[in-house]
Each structure stands twice: as C-alpha cells, then as structure tokens.
Amino acid sequence: MSSIDKAGTFTLGTRTVRRLGFGAMQLAGPGVFGPPKDRGAALAVLRAAVASGVNHIDTSDFYGPHVTNQIIREALHPYPDDLTIVTKIGARRGEDASWLPAFSKAALTQAVHDNLRNLGLGVLDVVNLRIMVKVEGPAEGSIEEPLTALADLQQQGLVRHIGLSNATPAQVAEARRIAPVVCVQNMYNLAHRHDDALIDALARDGIAYVPFFPLGGFTPLQSSTLSAVAGRLGATTMQVALAWLLRRSPNILPIPGTSSVAHLRENLLAAELELPDDAVAALATVAA
Ligand SMILES: NC(=O)c1ccc[n+]([C@@H]2O[C@H](COP(=O)([O-])OP(=O)(O)OC[C@H]3O[C@@H](n4cnc5c(N)ncnc54)[C@H](OP(=O)(O)O)[C@@H]3O)[C@@H](O)[C@H]2O)c1
C-alpha cells in the first residue's frame, strides 16, 4: 500500500478520490497572478503528485488567470482515467490582480468554457460556485440566480457535479434545494474552525468538505502547541496539520498547495501519520 492510500478514499460525485489531494493555486505567479517563476518546477510538482497517487486536484481558471489550468494541461494531459479535477467559477481578476465577482449567467457560462478550453476537457468533473458576497469570507445572501445558471450548464452536459465555495450553511441549504451539491470548499484548518458544525452535518449527508488553506495559506500555521506535538511525534508541523484534518472527519479532503516537490512529498507523508488521542486533545486548544 502506498503511503497516500493510508488516508483512505471518499466518493466525490460519482468518483472515488484519495482523501489527500493537491491544490494548484500556488502554481501561478506571485499573488496567484501571471506565470510562475519556474514553470518547469510547477510541471514537476503536478507530475510528482499524480505519480504519488494524488487523484484529486483543485484549480480555477482565475488562478493566473488561465495560467494554472494551462500548466495542469501541459503536465498531465491526456489525464489518467481516475483523476478528478475540481474547478471553481464566480470570480475574475482585475488588471491589478484584484479578485472581483463574476456572477452573471454570461460570466459563469464563459468561465465554464474557459475552464474546458484551458484544461483540455469536454466536461468538467466538479465545478464549485465561488460565492463572492464577501471576497474574504462567507457572508449571507441568496445564491439562487448563479446556482440556477450553473445547474443549467450541468443540464447541458458541460458540468458533472456542483459544489460550493465560501458558503454559509444557509447558502448550502439553498443550493441543495436547486441542485445536488457534492462538496463544500471553505477555509478551515487547526486554527480556524468556524465550520465545525457544518462539517459534521455534511458528513451525515455524504457531502465532501474540502478545507482551503489547510496549512494556513499565505501565512503557514504557526503555534507552539503544534510545534510541540510535531516534535514529540518526529513529524513536521505541516504533516501534523494535515493528519489532524484527515482524522477530524472522514468527509474532509485536504488539498494542500505547494510549488515545491520536496514540500509535496513531505505533505503526502501525512497520510501515514497517526495522531494519538493526547495529541488530538492538545491540538484542540490551538483554535481557542
Ligand atoms: N475556494 C477558495 O476561495 C480558495 C482559496 C484559497 C485556496 N483555495 C484552494 O485551496 C488550495 C490550498 O490552499 P493554499 O495552497 O492557498 O494554502 P495551503 O495549502 O494552506 O498552504 C500553501 C502554502 O504553504 C506552503 N507550504 C506547503 N507545504 C509546505 C511545507 N511542507 N513546508 C512549508 N511550507 C509549505 C506553500 O509554500 P511553497 O510553495 O513554498 O511550498 C504555500 O505558501 C489552493 O491551492 C487552492 O486550490 C481555494
């Protein structure tokens, strides 16, 4: 059994994915804008991820924009049969690299076609509607119109499954009245646990929860408790942060991002790390 198999699998839509995936956002340039400093390194990270058993990659055409999807295509196309690529729509980039809402039916349709073209696919496995009521975190507001537009694109056969990102529990419930939802992608990690109740509710319904910023994002997690647990277990802090997510709930599918093959290999070893109960109890204090 390869190390990543030890984390187990989850059914995402109609496909089974290994629970430890890869987030491709870090493969664009600084600020997720423009080309990466080292395109060869970005290609190598993707190929190493898939060679290690990763079969769930998260992306968006607004990373770069277009750049990350084009790198995924160059690195991996034609794609392995078992690879699930999840993308997201609902935002666009300003010329100053800002993140702007793009929620009209025309913008969402354009985004689906941009993803199809840049990834080299005829149909997208999973498309998350990235809710932009507030860019920096979930905020209430109806998503009926954009979700209905996305459901139309699904009816046309361009999208297999629908997910949500940056969503409140009320928006998840609203979306599920319009179309089946297979995953929710929100910010969540050891230190940011606002979605604890949502994760448990989604687990009961067999819906995946995909935590973004699993390692803390642009400012990787730092905590003396985390460092102490990692030191005691002979692991790195990033491995402990990922092992904690894998243990937290079986519907959690972490997508750690990195632009480095060494970090990728380090992160995937988290699948082999079993946290003892006293370590889990200590880590529960990090968010407080
Ligand atoms: N839906 C949304 O709104 C949303 C928002 C943000 C992200 N996402 C998705 O979630 C994925 C994960 O988030 P993320 O990539 O932003 O953040 P992350 O996985 O929490 O952390 C990535 C950062 O940690 C560093 N890192 C990774 N492994 C490391 C290691 N072993 N040791 C030290 N540093 C390490 C990376 O730098 P190096 O490159 O130097 O390794 C990078 O700066 C993204 O790739 C994207 O697909 C979605």
Ligand as a Chemical Component Dictionary entry (heavy atoms), coordinates in Angstrom:
data_LIG
# 
_chem_comp.id                   LIG 
_chem_comp.type                 NON-POLYMER 
_chem_comp.pdbx_formal_charge   0 
_chem_comp.three_letter_code    LIG 
# 
loop_
_chem_comp_atom.comp_id 
_chem_comp_atom.atom_id 
_chem_comp_atom.alt_atom_id 
_chem_comp_atom.type_symbol 
_chem_comp_atom.charge 
_chem_comp_atom.model_Cartn_x 
_chem_comp_atom.model_Cartn_y 
_chem_comp_atom.model_Cartn_z 
_chem_comp_atom.pdbx_ordinal 
LIG N1  N1  N 0  -12.109 28.393 -2.670 1  
LIG C1  C1  C 0  -11.292 29.364 -2.358 2  
LIG O1  O1  O 0  -11.684 30.510 -2.180 3  
LIG C2  C2  C 0  -9.835  29.047 -2.177 4  
LIG C3  C3  C 0  -8.996  29.996 -1.575 5  
LIG C4  C4  C 0  -7.674  29.664 -1.406 6  
LIG C5  C5  C 0  -7.186  28.443 -1.827 7  
LIG N2  N2  N 1  -8.023  27.549 -2.420 8  
LIG C6  C6  C 0  -7.545  26.208 -2.843 9  
LIG O2  O2  O 0  -7.003  25.565 -1.710 10 
LIG C7  C7  C 0  -5.688  25.094 -2.009 11 
LIG C8  C8  C 0  -4.865  25.073 -0.739 12 
LIG O3  O3  O 0  -4.657  26.392 -0.266 13 
LIG P1  P1  P 0  -3.263  27.144 -0.425 14 
LIG O4  O4  O 0  -2.395  26.450 -1.392 15 
LIG O5  O5  O -1 -3.568  28.559 -0.696 16 
LIG O6  O6  O 0  -2.716  27.129 1.048  17 
LIG P2  P2  P 0  -2.107  25.976 1.976  18 
LIG O7  O7  O 0  -2.173  24.664 1.311  19 
LIG O8  O8  O 0  -2.689  26.140 3.320  20 
LIG O9  O9  O 0  -0.588  26.471 2.105  21 
LIG C9  C9  C 0  0.206   26.712 0.998  22 
LIG C10 C10 C 0  1.421   27.486 1.494  23 
LIG O10 O10 O 0  2.159   26.667 2.389  24 
LIG C11 C11 C 0  3.473   26.465 1.889  25 
LIG N3  N3  N 0  3.799   25.061 2.123  26 
LIG C12 C12 C 0  3.210   23.978 1.597  27 
LIG N4  N4  N 0  3.750   22.840 2.068  28 
LIG C13 C13 C 0  4.725   23.235 2.919  29 
LIG C14 C14 C 0  5.656   22.527 3.714  30 
LIG N5  N5  N 0  5.670   21.199 3.747  31 
LIG N6  N6  N 0  6.525   23.250 4.486  32 
LIG C15 C15 C 0  6.496   24.593 4.481  33 
LIG N7  N7  N 0  5.636   25.328 3.742  34 
LIG C16 C16 C 0  4.755   24.649 2.962  35 
LIG C17 C17 C 0  3.436   26.802 0.431  36 
LIG O11 O11 O 0  4.661   27.340 0.018  37 
LIG P3  P3  P 0  5.633   26.522 -1.004 38 
LIG O12 O12 O 0  5.069   26.724 -2.360 39 
LIG O13 O13 O 0  6.955   27.177 -0.792 40 
LIG O14 O14 O 0  5.615   25.097 -0.561 41 
LIG C18 C18 C 0  2.350   27.870 0.393  42 
LIG O15 O15 O 0  2.887   29.129 0.703  43 
LIG C19 C19 C 0  -5.202  26.073 -3.076 44 
LIG O16 O16 O 0  -4.093  25.557 -3.782 45 
LIG C20 C20 C 0  -6.446  26.245 -3.905 46 
LIG O17 O17 O 0  -6.575  25.163 -4.816 47 
LIG C21 C21 C 0  -9.337  27.837 -2.593 48 
# 
loop_
_chem_comp_bond.comp_id 
_chem_comp_bond.atom_id_1 
_chem_comp_bond.atom_id_2 
_chem_comp_bond.value_order 
_chem_comp_bond.pdbx_ordinal 
LIG N1  C1  SING 1  
LIG C1  O1  DOUB 2  
LIG C1  C2  SING 3  
LIG C2  C3  SING 4  
LIG C2  C21 DOUB 5  
LIG C3  C4  DOUB 6  
LIG C4  C5  SING 7  
LIG C5  N2  DOUB 8  
LIG N2  C6  SING 9  
LIG N2  C21 SING 10 
LIG C6  O2  SING 11 
LIG C6  C20 SING 12 
LIG O2  C7  SING 13 
LIG C7  C8  SING 14 
LIG C7  C19 SING 15 
LIG C8  O3  SING 16 
LIG O3  P1  SING 17 
LIG P1  O4  DOUB 18 
LIG P1  O5  SING 19 
LIG P1  O6  SING 20 
LIG O6  P2  SING 21 
LIG P2  O7  DOUB 22 
LIG P2  O8  SING 23 
LIG P2  O9  SING 24 
LIG O9  C9  SING 25 
LIG C9  C10 SING 26 
LIG C10 O10 SING 27 
LIG C10 C18 SING 28 
LIG O10 C11 SING 29 
LIG C11 N3  SING 30 
LIG C11 C17 SING 31 
LIG N3  C12 SING 32 
LIG N3  C16 SING 33 
LIG C12 N4  DOUB 34 
LIG N4  C13 SING 35 
LIG C13 C14 SING 36 
LIG C13 C16 DOUB 37 
LIG C14 N5  SING 38 
LIG C14 N6  DOUB 39 
LIG N6  C15 SING 40 
LIG C15 N7  DOUB 41 
LIG N7  C16 SING 42 
LIG C17 O11 SING 43 
LIG C17 C18 SING 44 
LIG O11 P3  SING 45 
LIG P3  O12 DOUB 46 
LIG P3  O13 SING 47 
LIG P3  O14 SING 48 
LIG C18 O15 SING 49 
LIG C19 O16 SING 50 
LIG C19 C20 SING 51 
LIG C20 O17 SING 52 
# 
